[in-house]
Amino acid sequence: MKKIKIFALGIIGATLITTGLYSCSNEEVNNPQQENTEQNTNLQSKPATTAGDGYVYALDFYGTDISLGRSVDLVDPDTSEGVTVTEVTVDGDTRARGYIVNKVENNDFLYFLDVDRDTDILTTFEETTDEVLTFNNLLESPDYLDTDKFDFIEYSQDYMTTSGDCGFWKKVWGKCTFYGNINPIGNGLCSQTSTTVTYRLGKIANTEPNHNTFPCPE
């Protein structure tokens, strides 16, 4: 009987040791996941705040009380750089019409946009150049009505597709020119059409068609 008891205790002890080793092993495996989660948390952007320059600009722009709402990140997959877009609702309105754009990495204020959906006019401001532009032909934009009159929170991520000639930052806030075929028109001359597109957060804010005539390339 003593031998049986000793044998049984030995099995129980071995089981406990194995269980302990398995638990330690699991903890070691889980640690990298926990570290990755912490790193991802640290990389998450912060939306605009009432203490930021963008909020101050929006407050001055509207001249009345405003509140901040949802935000969305637009990030270049190649560089991990990008912007955070935060919506602004004017006191008394039921829908956001303003948008503050900050840099993802450090929350610096970059741009501001106001969409007046009653008059269909877009007003934009660029912090670094202090440039204010007004786009009053929004109904001619193929993106305006398709995105519920420029809902920059709901639709911007879907419109940030890029190409070699029209990169991420040009789609965020810039211009891209697209060229047609070169066609001979006689007397050694050729013609080519092109379209310059102005983008704001992935949406087409304006298009400028051009037609050029020049000596045909040899």
C-alpha positions as CSV (number, residue, x, y, z in Angstrom):
1,M,0.0,0.0,0.0
2,K,2.9,2.4,0.8
3,K,4.3,1.8,-2.6
4,I,1.0,2.5,-4.3
5,K,0.6,5.8,-2.3
6,I,4.2,6.8,-3.2
7,F,3.6,6.1,-6.9
8,A,0.3,8.0,-6.9
9,L,1.9,11.0,-5.2
10,G,4.7,10.9,-7.8
11,I,2.1,11.1,-10.6
12,I,0.3,14.0,-9.0
13,G,3.6,15.9,-8.5
14,A,4.7,15.3,-12.1
15,T,1.3,16.6,-13.3
16,L,1.6,19.7,-11.1
17,I,5.1,20.5,-12.4
18,T,4.0,20.0,-16.0
19,T,1.0,22.3,-15.5
20,G,3.2,24.9,-14.0
21,L,5.7,24.7,-16.9
22,Y,2.8,24.9,-19.4
23,S,1.4,28.0,-17.6
24,C,4.8,29.7,-17.7
25,S,5.2,28.8,-21.3
26,N,1.8,30.4,-22.1
27,E,2.8,33.6,-20.3
28,E,6.0,33.8,-22.4
29,V,4.0,33.3,-25.6
30,N,1.4,35.9,-24.6
31,N,4.0,38.6,-23.7
32,P,4.9,39.6,-27.3
33,Q,1.2,40.0,-28.1
34,Q,0.8,42.2,-25.1
35,E,3.8,44.3,-26.2
36,N,2.4,44.6,-29.7
37,T,-1.0,45.7,-28.3
38,E,0.8,48.4,-26.2
39,Q,2.8,49.5,-29.2
40,N,-0.4,49.7,-31.4
41,T,-2.0,51.8,-28.6
42,N,0.9,54.2,-28.6
43,L,0.7,54.6,-32.4
44,Q,-3.0,55.5,-32.4
45,S,-3.6,59.1,-33.3
46,K,-5.4,61.7,-31.2
47,P,-8.3,63.7,-32.7
48,A,-8.4,67.4,-32.5
49,T,-9.0,68.9,-29.1
50,T,-10.4,72.2,-27.8
51,A,-6.8,73.3,-26.9
52,G,-5.5,72.8,-30.5
53,D,-4.8,75.4,-33.1
54,G,-7.3,73.8,-35.4
55,Y,-10.1,74.3,-32.9
56,V,-9.1,77.9,-32.3
57,Y,-9.2,78.5,-36.1
58,A,-12.6,76.9,-36.5
59,L,-14.0,78.8,-33.5
60,D,-12.9,82.1,-35.1
61,F,-14.1,81.0,-38.5
62,Y,-17.7,80.3,-37.3
63,G,-17.8,83.0,-34.6
64,T,-20.0,80.9,-32.4
65,D,-19.9,77.8,-30.2
66,I,-18.7,74.6,-31.8
67,S,-18.3,71.0,-30.8
68,L,-15.9,68.3,-32.0
69,G,-17.3,64.9,-33.2
70,R,-16.0,61.8,-34.9
71,S,-12.5,61.4,-36.4
72,V,-10.9,59.3,-39.0
73,D,-7.3,58.6,-40.0
74,L,-5.9,58.7,-43.5
75,V,-2.5,57.0,-43.5
76,D,0.0,56.3,-46.3
77,P,0.6,52.5,-46.2
78,D,4.1,53.0,-47.5
79,T,5.3,55.5,-45.0
80,S,2.8,55.3,-42.1
81,E,2.5,59.1,-42.3
82,G,-0.9,60.6,-42.5
83,V,-3.6,62.9,-41.1
84,T,-6.4,62.7,-38.6
85,V,-9.7,64.4,-39.7
86,T,-12.0,65.6,-37.0
87,E,-15.5,66.9,-37.7
88,V,-16.8,70.2,-36.3
89,T,-20.5,70.9,-35.6
90,V,-21.7,74.5,-35.3
91,D,-24.0,75.2,-32.3
92,G,-27.6,74.6,-33.3
93,D,-26.7,72.4,-36.3
94,T,-27.6,68.7,-36.4
95,R,-24.8,67.8,-38.9
96,A,-21.1,68.6,-38.9
97,R,-20.0,71.0,-41.6
98,G,-16.4,71.7,-40.6
99,Y,-13.3,69.5,-40.6
100,I,-10.0,69.9,-38.8
101,V,-7.0,68.1,-40.2
102,N,-4.0,67.3,-38.0
103,K,-0.9,65.4,-38.6
104,V,-1.1,61.9,-37.3
105,E,2.4,61.7,-35.9
106,N,2.4,64.8,-33.7
107,N,-1.2,66.3,-33.9
108,D,0.0,69.5,-35.6
109,F,-2.7,71.5,-37.3
110,L,-2.5,71.3,-41.1
111,Y,-5.8,72.2,-42.7
112,F,-9.4,73.2,-42.2
113,L,-12.4,72.7,-44.4
114,D,-15.9,74.1,-44.3
115,V,-18.7,72.5,-46.4
116,D,-21.7,74.8,-46.8
117,R,-24.2,72.2,-48.0
118,D,-27.0,74.8,-48.5
119,T,-25.0,76.9,-51.0
120,D,-22.7,73.9,-52.1
121,I,-19.5,75.9,-51.4
122,L,-16.3,74.4,-50.0
123,T,-13.9,76.7,-48.2
124,T,-10.4,75.4,-47.3
125,F,-7.5,76.8,-45.3
126,E,-3.9,75.6,-45.3
127,E,-1.9,76.5,-42.1
128,T,1.6,76.5,-43.6
129,T,0.8,78.9,-46.5
130,D,-2.1,80.8,-44.8
131,E,-4.0,80.2,-48.1
132,V,-7.8,80.3,-48.2
133,L,-9.5,78.9,-51.3
134,T,-13.2,78.7,-52.2
135,F,-14.7,76.1,-54.5
136,N,-18.2,77.1,-55.6
137,N,-18.7,74.5,-58.4
138,L,-19.1,71.4,-56.1
139,L,-22.2,70.2,-58.0
140,E,-19.8,69.6,-61.0
141,S,-17.6,67.3,-58.9
142,P,-18.3,63.6,-59.5
143,D,-17.6,62.9,-55.8
144,Y,-19.8,65.6,-54.2
145,L,-23.2,64.0,-54.3
146,D,-21.8,60.4,-54.2
147,T,-20.3,61.1,-50.8
148,D,-23.4,62.8,-49.3
149,K,-22.1,66.2,-50.1
150,F,-18.5,65.6,-48.9
151,D,-18.9,63.7,-45.7
152,F,-15.2,63.6,-45.1
153,I,-15.5,61.2,-42.1
154,E,-17.7,58.6,-43.7
155,Y,-16.1,58.4,-47.2
156,S,-12.5,59.7,-47.2
157,Q,-10.8,56.4,-46.6
158,D,-12.5,54.8,-49.6
159,Y,-11.3,57.7,-51.9
160,M,-7.6,57.6,-51.0
161,T,-6.5,55.3,-53.8
162,T,-3.2,56.5,-55.2
163,S,-1.1,56.0,-58.3
164,G,2.5,56.7,-59.4
165,D,1.5,60.1,-60.8
166,C,-0.9,61.0,-58.0
167,G,0.5,60.1,-54.6
168,F,-0.9,60.1,-51.1
169,W,-0.2,63.7,-50.2
170,K,-1.5,65.0,-53.5
171,K,-4.8,63.2,-52.9
172,V,-4.9,64.6,-49.3
173,W,-4.3,68.2,-50.4
174,G,-3.0,68.9,-53.8
175,K,-3.3,68.6,-57.6
176,C,-2.8,65.9,-60.1
177,T,-2.6,66.3,-63.9
178,F,-3.8,63.5,-66.1
179,Y,-2.8,63.5,-69.8
180,G,-4.6,62.1,-72.9
181,N,-3.0,60.7,-76.0
182,I,-0.9,62.8,-78.4
183,N,-2.6,63.2,-81.7
184,P,-1.1,64.7,-84.9
185,I,-3.2,67.6,-86.4
186,G,-1.1,68.4,-89.5
187,N,1.7,70.7,-90.5
188,G,4.0,68.9,-88.0
189,L,1.8,69.9,-85.1
190,C,0.3,67.6,-82.4
191,S,-2.4,68.2,-79.8
192,Q,-2.9,66.7,-76.3
193,T,-5.7,67.2,-73.8
194,S,-5.1,67.1,-70.1
195,T,-7.1,67.5,-66.9
196,T,-5.8,69.0,-63.7
197,V,-7.7,67.8,-60.7
198,T,-7.7,69.5,-57.3
199,Y,-8.1,67.1,-54.4
200,R,-9.2,67.6,-50.8
201,L,-9.1,64.6,-48.5
202,G,-9.4,62.3,-51.5
203,K,-12.4,64.0,-53.1
204,I,-12.4,66.0,-56.3
205,A,-12.9,69.6,-55.4
206,N,-12.2,71.1,-58.9
207,T,-11.2,70.0,-62.4
208,E,-9.4,72.2,-65.0
209,P,-9.4,70.8,-68.6
210,N,-6.6,71.9,-70.8
211,H,-5.7,71.6,-74.5
212,N,-2.2,72.0,-75.7
213,T,-0.7,72.3,-79.3
214,F,3.0,71.7,-79.9
215,P,5.4,70.4,-82.5
216,C,5.1,66.6,-82.8
217,P,7.9,64.7,-81.2
218,E,10.2,63.0,-83.6
